[in-house]
Amino acid sequence: MSYEERCKVLSLSKLSVRRDYLSLIEFYKIVNGFSSNISKDDFFEKIKLLSTRQKHKHSFSIRIVQQWNNLPAEIAESTSLNN
């Protein structure tokens, strides 16, 4: 059975979709000050440093900002994760 078929049988999204979903939630928490792991200012300072290095182009910091910027404004500007 293929990966896609197993996901369908188990009613699961593909791993890449689940990873993106959870990454966007974590980014929302960082941007809105709900993350205890890193401050918003530290996060964006890290992006400035990593964005100049080719080897980091697939890192969370770079990847998630591109995804976030592609979200519709009503989602990116939401005041709650429950909306």
N, C-alpha and C positions, 0 to 999 in steps of 0.2 A: 504494500500500500504506500502511495506517495505521501510526502509531507503534507501537501495541500489536502489530500483526502483524509488523512488522520486529523488534521485541524478541523475539517468540516464535520467529521463523525463526533469529535469531542466538543463541538461548538466553540472552538477557540479561534481567535484571530491569529494571523501569522506572527511569528516572533518579531519581525521587523516593525509591524504595526503596533504591537504591544510596547516595544521599546520606545518608539516615537511618541506614543501616547503618554507614557510615564515620564519621558524626558521633558515633554512640554509642560506637564504638571509641575515637575521640579523647577523648571525655568520660571513658571508663573510664581512659584513660592519665592524664588530668589528676587525677582523683579519687584514683588510686592512686600518684601521684608518678612516673609513667613519662614524662611530657611534659617536654621541654626548652624548650618555647615559653613556658609560663606555669605558675606555681605554683598549687597548689590554693587557697591563701588569696587570692592575687591574682584568680583566676578568680571566686571567690564574692563578693569585694568588688566586682568589675565588675558582677556580676549585680544586686547591691543598687542600684547606681547606674542601670543600664539599665532595671530593672524599673519604675521610676517614670516612665519616658518612653514615651509611646504610640508614637512613631516607631520605637522599637527592638523592638517586640513580635515581629518575625519574625527577629531576629538569632540567630546560633548560640547565644549564651549563654542566652537566654530559651527558645528553641525546644527545645534539647536537654534542659534540666532537666525540662521537662514530659514529654518522651518517656521520659527515664530513670525518672521517678517512676511511670510507667505500666508499667514492666517488672515481671515476677514477681520476688519477693525472691530466689529461688535464682539468677537471672541477674544481678541488680544486685549481689549480694553475692559473686559468683564471685571466686575468687582467681586465675583465669587466663582469658585470652581463648580458650583452646583447649577449654574445657569445654563 
